[in-house]
Amino acid sequence: MKKPKKKKPKGKSNFRNNIISAFCDNPFKAYNYKQIAAALGIKDRSGKDLIRTILLELIQDETILEIKTGKFKLSPSQINKYANKKAYVAGVVDMKQTGKAYIISDEIGEDIFIAANNTKHSLNGDLVKVYLFPKRRGRKTEGQVIEILNRKKTQFVGILDVSKNFAFLKTDNPSVPIDLFIPKDKLMGGKNGQKAVARITEWPEMSNNPFGEVIKVLGKPGDNDVEMESILAEYDFPLSFPKNVEKEAGKIPAVVPSSEIKKRKDFRNVLTFTIDPADAKDFDDAISVKRLENGNIEVGVHIADVSHYVKPNSIIDKEAYERGTSIYLVDRVIPMLPEKLSNFVCSLRPDEEKLCFAAVFELDDSVKILNTWFGKTIIKSNRRFSYEEVQKVIEEEKGAFSEEILVLNNYAKILRKKRMDQGAFAFESTEVKFILDERGKPIGVKIKEQKDSHKLIEEFMLLANKEVAEKIGKKTGRKQIKTFVYRIHDNPSPEKLNTFAQFISKMGYHINLDSKKNISKSFNDLFKNISGKGEQNMIETLAIRTMAKARYSTNNHGHYGLSFDYYTHFTSPIRRYPDLIVHRLLEMYLNGLPSVNATEYENKCNHSTEMEIRATEAERASIKYKQAEFFKDKLGEKFEGRISGISKWGIYVEVIKYKCEGMVRLNDINDDYYYIDEDNYTVTGQKYGNIYKLGDVVNVVVKQVDLSKRQIDFLLV
């Protein structure tokens, strides 16, 4: 039997190319000559010697670099040359606590795994360029971050750890698995153990930690104001308005000049009122109601005319655009506009003359729209109602303006029924409101329900938004469609609908997926059937996750959830920037001006959607903090709860009385070894067969509370 021949180079030129190809298999990794030999299958001494010779030649012609003694990698010029031949994609970093990450990219159909040592100083949310490793059979797609295209965040919130010669900022966010190195002269007076905001100043290539500087010392952890400011800073919302913005707002006169009144339709002598939460200060919508001589009802939806005061590209406008929205934390509102505008000049306060942009409808008794008018108005609100006050009028059928309120309530019910008949979804969420003491500490919880008074306002706001969108977006005759901002809600994916249908079928519920109308009717019937049952919260949550996310766009796709072909946001310009854009565009087009640039406004839509998502996350973080704070002094107390979620870490349980959620960790359930069935949302004991499933009612004891992580841990009783 002949001995197998050793692999020998077939010529120096080919061998050189093979060595370069070995580097190209991972162009960002450094190799020594032994690793190159192993990659090429070279084991004999002469072959290894030749590799070393060629490596020296490749260094001389700058094909490779010797980054340290005996370690070589491709030079940047060769990487760029090679990039045209290999797979590179861009994507967003989803960083894990362990330092590993996944890249979410639209360019391929799956997430890309990035090992902790291949993240190249990228952080959660960064837009990065990724080199894809050659695909291995049966393995997930892997890669290496090679360039940070856009850094999502450069400032972070955390606790200062100050030692004799230097300090670190230990970040609060678990998806940021690094600490910032802070030189002593960059602490801004911050002390050990204090919460602070710091920004990255540089991140040297060979350093594990970025260098930073403190930009604001927040104070002692656990203090209410400190924690709320921490949340705002964590989501990159400003803690105050710049002085020049406040100064500019201060110059705006509160009195409406007579010259402006003459340009507007006068509703000051028409019955008009606002309906808002009892603690609201910014009233941006009012309703006028008048019986016409022909017996029909005229209803006006009057919206604060913010566009009259905030001009495009002014410093107030630029600040509002950057914020995108007002943020509603548990104990405070961070307004999009300075307080003088949001709470005074623009707010539709009673007995004050206010400028508005209105949609006015003539309605018959069947709530058919006979005439519509859009334009600028001046109003003088007769009454500022709270939801509770209007609800009392509806239930008792007496009180201030009861006749008008009862008519509007009846019309709202007809409008709602029409929407449901057309295929709208009846999503109704339960809202939890904390009762706070003077220091902001939660001392109780109040469950807010959606009643007729809320639905009255909702239906007329929906009507105004729909009609404004149709006015501009609906094609009639030879009308040229102009660029506009829509609130769109895409159809859910068939796969998600099927998954949801299969899951609820295991619980005895069914939905019809034959058509849009049947889907919405099935969902609405489902919501009625599960009302008050153990599985209600879980099924409603999964139903919402099944749906697409609503967003802003200049490309109208309709609103699936509302079953509207045209829909926009027109009714809240004090607290939402897209509504301000809509007011400006509507005025322009009513005056016959040409269409605006679609690309420019699509970019504004994308920014507005992003800021809305960020504000929602900040609001949820404040709720989670207050939930944890509420349970901090309840260690060892027992509560009845309902299983609201299943994860690989354990079982989420929502305390029924307070609607607050915590976790029972799997390693704390010690009567058996439990495994998770994520497809069926169950946890099952291997030995005794005990099953915990979504919707089950269980008793729990508060084990521990971590305020910094906003987490509550329970034990099963």
Steps between C-alpha positions, in 0.01 A plus 500: 500500500637835396541774754286807427705782352544815703331810360754711318456843352433485125694816434583804700240720327213261573627447855507877556137523382400214730655681798312822413178297469558356848515855637190587299293229670490740795662825384482660845672224692872483573688174427847363572684288244398174674130588469544579129678168451220314678238677285685389185568146626879551491686286757853461363782735604584613145140608441491692828829670417359606165194646678727709721693625196182601318362669811809726506446584132131578565604737780744678266236561231246600772256218423508405868606674821694361795287637784731347763790260488401190307134612450382605155174628348383643171573868445197736472559545125475125446190478718330767287609320186368172638172657613377507144514121487368391839175544687464822698173623644382792711279451803406611850666356810287313754749472786461245780614529861777244438662722233398284207264655247266435212483720194152569365534565128242545226758379248477134603212297637650413838683657793881485500677372811801702617730355765600736782856532364375599152276796587772766435382739773147511362212556742130426511308678223806597294481473122800291394665336203548126545723251326325163465708193574475214250182309576551169679245222459254482786637813667337842537628789294799661671702809433726773626431872537758687290366855505262708710295698248291693752534502877149485649597633844804679632369593845401260774350497849656309785653493847841657560767270645773741609841380620820691587631570150211435262133409480255291302137561408324164544214523250140432603392355167554118493535511120814716539751248644786748545600760757635842407849592624483851648820695579484675839502845335190408295267415792333843516486472877334158497547287811525126549158333488322792331299467181639694207483542124826458310592504134764309308788725394720235337542126476857395423531197275676283758294610800217289642327805647414831337628822655234745609411814691212580734259756350244506781493374857144387577528421872424221741352174361147435621400866509187544287625797295837334448341178372256678265782716360708183461229347281480812283877511461514126426270552201682818393220741580608845618441584864410864425452744214800703378494856629467650151188288436341611829592860422342480155182346643485777759468760223178345362197714595210327675238748375349432157517812280178618331674486160539121540141452617371659177672226294317219682158343533360619833372230739522708818121505536458128422487258795851353529669289767802279565506152656833384646652312795446680830872580537559614140643845427541496122154502338558465127152399383151641556156413366235751394138396450209692349149406383446635147173644370447193280510277810848357437786527745822689426800355684833676491826334598725794589873432540752742650660694214861439600613569141394864541756545779774251406642581158706254292873504577463733799702401807179387673408290196844337479487408869147358461607295198797351688275402792228373265244454777415575860603230747258389771687351794314378807542823694563767237462611141804602295335720238597529135443878517607747770248535781387846392372348175388156618318605817402860428510662153393193299303316770123535445427625851143601594383860460806594292506587129708238320613444141414162351510293182165323464311228321129585510230249406128527431347169615149361472342270759664193342836681533541523125735784405307747284756782490862538608709814550870527587658825606629738765266594786491698822321352801425582861449177696196510730612218728799281580358152575684203647412152375342421836271805481378412151452136598276614786292711257465199267398261778264738683376677184518837671753772576681774308435482123338160549285530187800560275717238673230234469457577128875477444518176700223348288677611179829356628336161557362503144844592361660221703246243380565603139873451551450157654264398219766604249761276666668712768660327798368569850832507686448631853795509738484539876707795622660505844545834676712526813390709796811690616583679822666843512844342447385305194492165684217269383252433780218347296380394157189604310375304197376734225219367282392617156146628546249679277653842575836381362336339197300818427820701452677211325236460229491869405880519495511190278239658272704821465823310433332281239329787317815715491696207349225440241487869412862495388565137413184378327518518124191649335485576128822657373611615842875476546589315821743705708758386753342462842574340837286196582469281806516153350449151640598216266320168470635230736704222344299184420765298686444692824123475464522123446732459799258697719199303373673168572595609850154617611343190346679298770302703754166444326481828305485544125539782248394511136786603270301496174476879456588829670141544622485144638840544669395819678160357599669186635749705699228724645286197592809345658559812712141480626526128577822529701393809695549437873661160447845390612642493150371847401821697552716237334281463189457877461877547527569231240231647273671840509837338426343326202415836345745727316621818669335829405737762359519825305559504125438704185405172329140432592424132572186565704446413864423130546399516866255787451386371160558842341637539149628846594617608843732764644581671829347850503367533854801540736758750371591614853644156578573334161720649230336311208171677581678834466631392158147396400362843599762676288444278196120522526515880511738508202282274288176675594668817373592332171876475553701224323599167652802471728798268445400141585850378598551789744168431670549124507821563695299714744248217533773249581647731763156557655433126517837438664442772762152363573644152562773645723244701701285190547802306629584780745141509624505121555832528684349756739203268562731205567702709745188607690374141505829387654496791744140419598600142593829596668339510846287189440771233529351174630140605432270262312294599193269332252637521149448377149770350276551764232807371317750218457871543425810286520576664835166427665134593536367856492218558747272806509357585843126521434421775750771742384565392138876489577723233349794308642682172435513160665839367395521134397783431743273620784239230421671217685232231528598351163717555193296718260537545127344761273275440201523841333263405218218427746601754767527240774749391767483130588654301784699203369443266794152581630347658189384827661413749226499879521345673200410852391187627674531270804424664835778443757598632843837669529718655769725799434857363518709803408488832312784648296425870443804556279380229259131580559436131576274318746573137590222276635490154652212261434302409812 
